[in-house]
Amino acid sequence: QVQLVESGGGLVQTGGSLRLSCVASGRTYDRDTMDWFRQAPGKEREFVARISWNTGATNYADFVKGRFTISKDNYRNTLYLQLSSLEPEDTAVYYCKSVHFGGYESWGQGTQVTVSS
C-alpha cells in the first residue's frame, strides 16, 4: 500500500506563491505517475498536473498557464507543486495521487490553499 501526506498549503494574497509537498511511503517499485488534483468548494475534483516517476515527463491542465510547476525527488520519495501568480480562483483543497502500473491508485488527505483578493 501507499501512504501520501500533503503539506505546504495556507493563506496567501493574490499574486503570491506556495510550494506544496507530498511525501509518499510504502509501495514505490511500480509507480507510474504522481498527480496533483484540486477541489474547490461546490465543484468537482479536477486535474492540475502530472509527472512520470521514471522519466520526469510532465503535463498540466490548461488553466495552469505556466504558473505552476510539478517536480519530484525520487530519493526523498516526495512530489512537489510550486504555485505562483496565485489567483482567488485557485482556492481549493489540493490532493496528490500515486498511480501504479496495474491500476492501483492512492490519494492523500489534501492540503488547503486559500488565495485572498
C-alpha positions as semicolon CSV with decimal commas, in nm:
position;residue;x (nm);y (nm);z (nm)
1;Q;0,000;0,000;0,000
2;V;0,095;0,364;-0,040
3;Q;0,050;0,643;0,209
4;L;0,060;1,004;0,091
5;V;0,085;1,310;0,314
6;E;0,049;1,659;0,168
7;S;0,168;1,980;0,328
8;G;0,251;2,338;0,240
9;G;-0,094;2,483;0,195
10;G;-0,201;2,807;0,357
11;L;-0,341;3,154;0,310
12;V;-0,175;3,378;0,053
13;Q;-0,263;3,703;-0,122
14;T;-0,335;3,731;-0,494
15;G;-0,010;3,709;-0,685
16;G;0,160;3,513;-0,409
17;S;0,332;3,176;-0,414
18;L;0,326;2,849;-0,223
19;R;0,508;2,519;-0,254
20;L;0,310;2,206;-0,183
21;S;0,478;1,880;-0,087
22;C;0,353;1,523;-0,091
23;V;0,560;1,262;0,090
24;A;0,499;0,904;-0,018
25;S;0,568;0,591;0,182
26;G;0,506;0,224;0,122
27;R;0,489;0,066;-0,223
28;T;0,701;0,258;-0,474
29;Y;0,859;-0,003;-0,703
30;D;0,583;0,003;-0,965
31;R;0,482;0,368;-0,957
32;D;0,386;0,508;-1,298
33;T;0,293;0,869;-1,230
34;M;0,216;1,109;-0,949
35;D;-0,052;1,370;-0,998
36;W;-0,191;1,680;-0,835
37;F;-0,564;1,743;-0,831
38;R;-0,768;2,012;-0,663
39;Q;-1,125;2,056;-0,546
40;A;-1,286;2,392;-0,486
41;P;-1,598;2,428;-0,270
42;G;-1,905;2,310;-0,458
43;K;-1,702;2,188;-0,755
44;E;-1,575;1,854;-0,876
45;R;-1,218;1,747;-0,823
46;E;-1,007;1,848;-1,123
47;F;-0,669;1,752;-1,263
48;V;-0,385;2,001;-1,216
49;A;-0,056;1,835;-1,316
50;R;0,116;1,501;-1,370
51;I;0,474;1,378;-1,366
52;S;0,614;1,045;-1,479
53;W;0,801;0,892;-1,187
54;N;1,063;0,732;-1,410
55;T;1,111;0,980;-1,696
56;G;1,012;1,308;-1,532
57;A;0,785;1,398;-1,823
58;T;0,515;1,643;-1,718
59;N;0,181;1,769;-1,832
60;Y;-0,054;2,033;-1,699
61;A;-0,414;2,141;-1,710
62;D;-0,478;2,433;-1,943
63;F;-0,572;2,666;-1,658
64;V;-0,222;2,640;-1,511
65;K;-0,093;2,871;-1,789
66;G;0,270;2,833;-1,683
67;R;0,202;2,940;-1,325
68;F;0,253;2,602;-1,156
69;T;0,547;2,363;-1,172
70;I;0,535;1,996;-1,075
71;S;0,857;1,825;-0,970
72;K;0,978;1,525;-0,773
73;D;1,262;1,396;-0,562
74;N;1,292;1,024;-0,615
75;Y;1,544;0,987;-0,332
76;R;1,310;1,151;-0,081
77;N;1,005;0,992;-0,243
78;T;0,846;1,335;-0,250
79;L;0,630;1,519;-0,500
80;Y;0,613;1,898;-0,522
81;L;0,389;2,159;-0,675
82;Q;0,519;2,513;-0,695
83;L;0,228;2,755;-0,718
84;S;0,297;3,107;-0,843
85;S;0,089;3,406;-0,952
86;L;-0,197;3,268;-0,747
87;E;-0,549;3,392;-0,805
88;P;-0,860;3,365;-0,587
89;E;-0,989;3,104;-0,835
90;D;-0,703;2,878;-0,727
91;T;-0,855;2,844;-0,381
92;A;-0,913;2,472;-0,326
93;V;-0,801;2,164;-0,142
94;Y;-0,504;2,022;-0,330
95;Y;-0,456;1,645;-0,338
96;C;-0,173;1,427;-0,459
97;K;-0,228;1,088;-0,617
98;S;0,005;0,798;-0,681
99;V;-0,074;0,584;-0,985
100;H;0,083;0,244;-1,029
101;F;0,116;0,001;-1,315
102;G;-0,174;-0,241;-1,297
103;G;-0,423;0,023;-1,188
104;Y;-0,356;0,070;-0,817
105;E;-0,409;0,428;-0,701
106;S;-0,373;0,607;-0,370
107;W;-0,478;0,957;-0,261
108;G;-0,353;1,187;0,009
109;Q;-0,577;1,368;0,253
110;G;-0,532;1,708;0,089
111;T;-0,393;2,047;0,186
112;Q;-0,595;2,369;0,179
113;V;-0,483;2,661;-0,037
114;T;-0,669;2,987;0,011
115;V;-0,596;3,291;-0,204
116;S;-0,734;3,623;-0,083
117;S;-0,818;3,909;-0,318
